[in-house]
Structures are given as C-alpha cells and as structure tokens.
Amino acid sequence: MTDQQAIAEQPAVIRRSRRMDGIDAARALALIGMLAVHFGPQLGSGPGGFLLWFPHGRASILFAVVAGIGMAFLTADPQRRLRGRLRLLCYGLVLLPAGLILEPLDHPVAVILHHYAAFFALGACVAGLKGRTLLTLALAMTLIGPAIFFAGRLSLPELFDRSTVSIHDDPVTILTGLLFSGPYPLITWSAALLFGFWLGRGNLRARRTALWLVVGGVAVAVAAILLSFALFDILGRPTSKGDWRFLFTVAAHSQMPLWLIQATALAAAAVGLSLVAARWLPLATAGFAALGRLTLTVYVAHILAMIIWPDVLIHEDVASGLWSTGLFTALAMLIAVLWQPLGRGPIERLMHGFWEWVEDLLPERHEQAGAAAERPTRHEHLRPAS
C-alpha cells in the first residue's frame, strides 16, 4: 500500500492531527531557539555556546516560514478564501497594537508581533496565487528585497537602518518601519513568508516531501554558507555595512540574500524533521506540538517574565543561559500539555475571538459554511485544528 493510499484510508481528523502536529512541533523549535537567543550569550564558547548562538537569525526565520505555512492552511479552501483573508487581517489587527505596546517596555527583545501584522497582510494579498507563482515570488524577493534594502540603507539610512517601531511612533513611521526597517522588515522577510506559503500549498503529508525538506534544506544551507566564505576569500571581507561585499554575508539579521537562503533552507529542514518525527515518534513530539499550539501566549509570557525577573532569566555565561532556557522551556511545555483540554491559549483565544466577532458581522455566514462543508476540497486536510 502506498503512502497516499494509507493516508486516504485514515479518518480526516487523524490525518489532520498528525500533519499539524509536525507543523506545531516546528513552531515549538522556533520558540525554543528564540528563548536561547534571548536568555543566553550570543558569543559563548564550546558546544553550549554553539547551541545558544546557532538559533540567532534562524529561529525567527523558522517562525516566518511556519507562519507562511499556516497562512496557506487558513486560505486553502477556495470556497472560503475571502474569509481566510479577512481572518488573517483580523489576526494582524490584534497583533499590531500588542507588539507596539510591548516593544518599548524594559526588556532586550526586538518584538516581532507587530511585524506579523504586515506578514498577515501580505498573506492575505497572495492567498489566491498558485504554488509556482508563490515560489517564483519567493525566489525573486530573496534577491530584490535585499538589493532594495542595501540601496536604501545607503541613500535613506534614517528609513532603512534604524530600530523597530513602537506605540510612541506616528502611523506613517510605523507603516514605513514595518515595511523597511528593524530586524524584521517585510521588504526582505517576504521571501521566507512566501516560501512557507508555497510549502503550505504542497503535499506536506507525504513522507517523501518531509525527507526532501530535511536533505535539501541542509544541502542548500551549507552551500550558501560555503559560497559566502568563498566569495569573501576571493573579494575580501566587507569593511562596513555600506561595502558592496556585505551583500554576500550570512550574518544573522543582515537582510542579505545568502543569509535569507541559508536561514530559510534550515527552516525547511526543521519543518521536514518535525514532520518526520511527528509521523514516527508521535509520543516524543507530543509535548513540542502542544507547546507549538501555545506559542503566542508563551512568547508574550517570556517578555513579561524578562521584565519582572531579568536576573533570573538573562545571563552572560553559557551554563546559566542553557539552564535558564531549558527550565523555561520545560515549564512552558508542561503548562502547554496541561492546557490542551482548555483549547486555545489566552492570546490565541483573543485573536480568534476578535475574528469570530468580525465573522458574525459578515453576511450569509451559515449558508456559506454549510455549502463549504458539503463541498470538501483536496485541501481539507490542511486546515489547522482550531
């Protein structure tokens, strides 16, 4: 019996749960990597120092890729795609003020939540595109976005080369900041989002797909890093961010093409690995999947925790950083597992509650929902269990 036949004969709920557990586990990996970056030193030595350093500039890209996959799931059904787009916009309207309010508080984190408003807006715009078009756009923005960012930083540094925005900024500054500046500008991060959207339009249920993501992702990432080293050996290393050779760096959050390629490729490998683990080791990945379904709540909680207990969580030595990351992860995973009977987390519930309120205002909600239920599509298994 082939993989496709085995999957087809399984109940829809089981198929959806197994596949979504893999995506949720990948989201949890991004969260754990983010905790390591925020709690520990970035320049530590030894294996422990490597574990704390490696997620820097990669965990956040994994978040973006998984976000793109989730957007593809939410807009998979052509019969309800308009509502899927509106849902993404509603989610963004909740996260925008949340991120802007959290950003200026007393913590060392570059908050990403308000940037998700721009990410979701992009997702709403591209939801109707075909898979090949999404991949083409992703590849194009991998080159065009960094080129615009690099040129903009030279000619308009006050716009392109500054920190992220907050609630204290005016609307125009906030808009331009989300598009062009900070650690997560849409002009460059759209590449990872579009790539994730393309993945979400594919057959992530297939074992072959997951294995190709792992092998291909690692291979592409290694190739991008080696190409960067080779070019620097030939051309010399850049002396500043304005040096044209900086275009070839793989430095975290540089917004340059080779960094985007290697970080996105490793994100694809992490997604593939999570899908494989969810298929073959469901019990071992159950805790990660539970944590992945509570990511937004844990994200906000870890920022508030750093404000209240900075000396307990944030460390400059490797051993303490590893302990802090491990203990916080274990506590968050335990809470996530125990929370599962309650459904969505508090922040997730806030987002979905706002969407439900807006959906109640839309015409013919029940009629369209019934019609969609009677006309299942081949993307039915891609809808998140929400």
N, C-alpha and C positions, 0 to 999 in steps of 0.2 A: 504494500500500500504506500502511495506517495505521500509526501508531506501535505500537499494540497488536499488529497482525499481525506486524510486523517483529520485535518483542520475542519474541512467541510462537514464531517460527520459529528463533530463536537457541538454541544449546545452553544448558542450565541453568547450567553453570559460567560461561560468558561473561556471561550476564545478571546473575548474582550478583556477579561480579567487577567489572563496570562500575559497577553501582549502589553497591556497597560502597566502591569507590574514591572516589566522591564524598563519602560519609559520612566515610571516613577522612581525606580532604583537609580537610573541615570541622573535624574534631578537631585536625588539624595547625594550622589557622589559630588555633584557640583556644590551643593550646600556644605558638605564636609570639607571640600577643598577651600571654599571661601572662609570657613571657620579657621582653617590652618593659616591662611594668609593674614587674617585679622588678629589672631591670638598670638602668633609666634613671630620670631625674627625672619626677615627675608634673606639674610646673608649668613645663616648659620652654617657650620661645617659638619662633616660626617654624614652618615646615612639619614640621621634625624633631621639635620639641616636641609638635606635634599628633599625630604618629604614635606617640609614646611615651605620650601622655596618653589617646588615644582608646580603647584596649583596657581601660582601668581600669573595672571593674564591668561590662564587656561580654564580655571573653574568658571569664570564669568562668561567666557565664550561657550562653554558647555551649557550654561544656563540659557544663553541666547539660542543655541541650536535646538535644545529641548523645547524652548518657548515656540520656536517656529514649527516644530512637530505638533505641539499642542494646538496651535492656531489652525494647522491643516486638519486636525481631527474635528475641531469645532465647526469648520466650514466645509466638511467633506460632502454632506448631503446637498445636492443641487436644489432640491425642493425647499430647503430651509437655509440656503446660503445667505440670504439677506438678513435673516435673524441672527445667523452666526456672525456676520459682520457687525451688526448692531451690538451683539454681545461683547465682541472684542472692544468696541469703542466704549461701552459701559464699564468694562474692566479698567480701561485706561483712565476713565474719569474718576475712578476710585483711587487708583494708584498715584495719579498725578499729585493731588494735594497731600497724600500720605508721604510721598518721597520728599516733596518740597518742605514739609514741616519737619521731617526727621533730619534732613541734610544739615541745617545749621546748629544742631544740638552738639553737646560736648562729647564727641566720640571721634575716632580716627578713620571712619569708614567713608568712602565715596559712595553714597547711597545710589542704588540703581533703580529704585521703584518708580520714580517719576520719569525716568528714561523709558520704562516699559510703556508709558502712555504713547510715546512716539512709535515704539515697536509694534504695539497693537494697532495703531492707526495704519502703519504700513501693511500689517497683515490683513486688515480689512480691505485695503486697496487691491492687493494681489490675489485675494481669495479665489477669484474666478479664472486665474491663469492655469494653463496646462503645465504638466510636470516639466517638459522640455524647456518651456519658456522660463519657468522658475529657475531651473539650473543655469540657463544662459544668463539670466539677470544676476544670479549669484556670482558666477564667474566674472561677469563684466564689472560688477561693483567691487570685486576683490582688487581690481586694477584701477578703476575710475575713482572710487571713493578715496583711497589713499593718495592718489595723484591730486585730487581737489584739496584734500586736507593738507598735503605738503605745500602746495602752491599757496593755499590760503594762509597758512602759518607764516609764510614769508611776506606776503603782501598785506594781510589783515591779522596780525598776531593778537590784537585785542579781541577778535572774534573767535579765532580758531584755537588759540593757545592759552586757555585760561581754565580755571577750575569749574566744577559743575555749578549749576544754578540752585537757588533756594527760594523759599517763600518771601524773602526780602527783596527779590528782584521784580522788575516790572514785566508785564506779559510779553513784550517784544523780546526782552533779554532772555526770558525763559524759553520762548519758542526757538530763537536762534541758538541758545545753549543746547537744547535737546537735539537740534539738527547737526550742529557743527563743532561743539566744544566739549570739554570734560573728558572723563575716561571712557564714556560710552556714546560717542556721537553717532547718530543714525547714518550719517554720510558714509561711515566705514563699517559700522556694525550691521548694516543691512545685508552685507554679504553672508554673514553667519546665519542671520534670521531666514533669509531666502533659501539658503542651503538646507536648513532644518525644515522649512516648508516643503521643499522638494522631497526630502526624506519622508515626511509625513504623508505625501501623496503616493508613495510607493508601497510595496508589499512588505512591511516590517514583520509580518507574521512568519515569513519563510526563514528557515534555518540558514539557507544559503545567503540570504541578504545580510543576516547578522554576522556571519563569518567573513563575508566580503568587507563589511564595515570595519571589523577588527583588523584584518590583514591589510586592506587597502589604506585605512586610516593611519596605521603605524608607518607604513611604507612612505606615504606622501609626506607625513610629518618629518620623518628622518631625512627625506630628500630635500625638503625645504630648508632644514637646518644646515645640512651639508652644503647646499647651494649658497646660503648666506656666508658661511665660513670661507668657501672657495672664492667668492666674489671679493670678500674683504682681503684675502691673501693676494689677489691679483690687483685690486684697485686701491688697497689701503683702507684703514678704518676711518669712519667719519669723525671729524673733529667737533661737530656740533649738530644739533637737530636741523639746522639750516643747510648743512652739507648734503649735496645731492646723493652721496653714497649712503646716507641714512635711509634711503629708500629700500635698501637691501637688508636692514636689520631684522632680527627676530626678537628684539627686546619686548618684554611684556608691555602692553598698552601703548606701543609706539604708533599704532594705527597704520602700520606699513604692510604691504602685500604679503611678504613672507611670514610675518608674524600671524596675520589672519589665516594664511594657508595652513601653517603647522598647528595652530591652536584649534582651528575648525576640524582639521583632519584627526587630531587627537580626541576631539569631542565626538566625532563619528565613531572612532574606535571604542570610546567609553559607552556610547549608546549600544553598539553591537555587542560588547562584552556583557552589558546589563541584560540585553535581550537573551543572550545565550544562558546566562546564569539563571534568569527567571524561568527559562524552559527546563533546565537540567537540575537546578538546585533551588526549587521554589521555597523550601523552608529557610534556607540560608539567606535568601534575598528578601524574605517577607518583611523583616524589620526595616530594611532600606526602602522598600516600596511604601511602607507606612509613613516613614519619615518624608519621603518624596511627596506624599499627598498633603503634608502639613508644612511645606517649605516656606510659604509666605509668612505664616504665623511664627515659625522658628526664626526666620530672617529678622522680623521686627523685634522679636524677643531678644535676640542676641545683641542687637543695637542698644536696646534699653538696658540689658544686663551690663554692657560695657560702660554705659553711663553711670550706673549705680555701683558696680564692683570692678572698676578698671584694674586695680592692683591684683585682683584675684584672677582675672581672665587674660590680661595682656602682659606678655613677657618678652624680654630681650634675650633670654637664653633658651637654647633648643629644648632641653629636657622639660623645663616648665611649660614651654609652648606646646609640646606634644601632650603633656598631661592635661593641660587646660583644654586643648582641642578634643582629646579623647574622652574626657569626663563630660564635657558639654554635649558631645555627640551621643554618648551613651544615655545621658539623661533625656535628651531630646527624642531619641529613638524609643526609649521606654514610654515616655509620655505619648508619642505618636501611636504606638501599638495599643496602649490602653485607651486612647481617644477614638479608635476606629468605630466602636459601636455608636458613637455620637455623630458620626458623619464628618462633615467639613469642619476645618479649624475655624477659629474666630475671624481671622482676616479673610480667609476664603469664603466664609459664610457672609461676611459683609459685602464682598464683591458680588457673589451670586445673588444675594438679597436685593441689591440695587438693580441687577439685571432683571430679576423676576418682577420687580415693581415697574420697570420700564416695559417689559413684555406684556404686562397686564393692560397697559395703555394702548397696545397695538391692536389693530382691527383683525377680526377673524382668527384669533389665536387658536381656538379649539378646533375650528374647522381645518386649518392648515396642519395642525398637529395630527389630527386623525387621518388626513389624507396622506401625510408623510408616513405614518405607521402602516398604512395599507400598501405603500409602495416602497419597500426596502430597496436600497441600492447596494452595489458591491462595496461601498464604503461603510456600511452599517457597523462593521466590527471596529471601525476606527474611532467611534465616538467615545470620549472619556467617560468613565463611570462616575458621573457627577449628578 
